[in-house]
């Protein structure tokens, strides 16, 4: 994502590239690890999607190349 954000940011019509972490979502993929998830931190698919869409809808050009958690907090690389 970091490299792609630099390349796409140079285009005539720049593209903003970000990386999103959805949190731990109640899916088959996370099922083996769910017993270790703290109370209130296992999210429904709908909740996670809503949070990620909120980030996407509020992203600005200076956010290009950043990594965001489900709650909008930037995750350092």
N, C-alpha and C positions, 0 to 999 in steps of 0.2 A: 504494500500500500504506500509506503514512504516513497519508493522509487517511482511508482506509477503517478503519484500525486505531483511530483516534480515534472515529469514528462508531459502529463496532460495539462498542467498549469501553464505551460509554454505555448499552448495552441492558440490560434486566432480566437477561438471561442473556448476559453478555459473551462475545464471540468474540475469540480471539487471531488476529491477522493478522500473518504474517511473510513476508518475501521470501527465496527460496533461490536460490543460484547453484550449479549442479551441477558446476562445473569444465568442462573441455573433454572432451566425451564423444564417443566414436568413432561418429559418425552421419553421414548424408549432409550435414547442415547444416554440420558442422565440417570435412568432408573438404577443402575448398579451403584451409584454414588449418592443417592438421595438420603440415605440414612445419616450422612455426615453434614447435610445442609442445615444450617441454623433455622430455628423457627421463624417463619415469615419471609424466608429468602428463597423458597421454591415457588417459582412463578408459573402462572398459567400461560399458555401460548398467546392468548388474547392480551393479557397484561403486558407481556414482553413486546409484542408487536406494537401496541399502542405507545409504549415508552420509546421504542426505536423510531417510530414514525414522527414522534414529537421532536426528537433530535434532528432527524433529516429535514423536517419542515422549518427548523430554526437555524440551520447551519449558515455560516457566512464564509466569504472567500478566505478570510484569514484562518479559518479552521482546516484548510486544505492540508492533508497529510497527518491529521491528528487521530488519536484513538480514544473512543468514548465508551464509558460504561453505560449500562441501561438507564442509569439515573442522570445522565448528562455530564457526569464528572469526567474530566480528561484523565486518561491513564497514561503515565509517562512511558516512553519507549525504552 
